Amino acid sequence: MAVDDSDTHNPGYKFNEWEVRGTPVRMELGTNDLAANEVRCVVRHSGQKFQAAQEGLATAMKTLLVTIHQEMY
């Protein structure tokens, strides 16, 4: 997992760059998300967006990646 915290580009550019690289799930973390202990997740192939709790995120992402694999296969 990589964190793009550079200040040289706007968020739209960063989102596009990671989609072009083929990253299956983009996780967005802002100040409001930190306060709510949540992460905004965007699935690349379907465009599905949802909020996920930070607690148990690793387990949820493992399950999500298996689901993405099955949907794309």
N, C-alpha and C positions, 0 to 999 in steps of 0.2 A: 504494500500500500504506500502511496506517495502523497505528500501534502504539498499543494501548490500555494505557497504563501507569498509569492512574489508581488511586488507593487508596480511592476512595469506594464501589466495588461489589465483590462477590465474583466469582470467575471464572465461575460459572454464569450470573450476570446478564450479564456481558460477552459470553459465548459466545452467549447468546440474542439479545442486542442486535444482534450482527453477523450472525446468521442471518436475523433479521427484515429487515435492510438488504439481504439478498441476496448477501452475500459468498460466492463459490463455494468458496473454500478457506480454512480457518482454520489458521494456523500457530501452534503453541504452543511457547514457548521458555522452559525452566526452567533451574535451576542444573545439574541432572544432564545435560540436553541440551547445555548449553554445554560441560561437561566432556567429553562424548562427541562433540562437533562434529556434532550432529544436531538436527533440528527435527521435532516431531510435527505431522503434517498430517492434517486432517480434511476430507473432501469433503462438502459440504452436501447435495447431492441424493441421495447413496447411503449416507452415513454411514460410508464407508470410512475407516479410520484406518491410518496407516503412519508409520514413521520415515524421514526422508530426510537424506542427508548435506548439511551446510552448503555444502560445496564443490560447485559446479555446480548449486546450487538454482535459480538464475534459468532456466537451460536446462530443468531438469526441470519447473518450473512452467509454462513456455511450452507444453511438450508435454502436460502434464496438462490445461491449459485447453482446448487443441484437442480432446483426448479427451472432456472434459466436454461441450463444445459438440456433438460428434458424438453422444454418448449421449443428450443432452437433445433434440436435433433429431430 
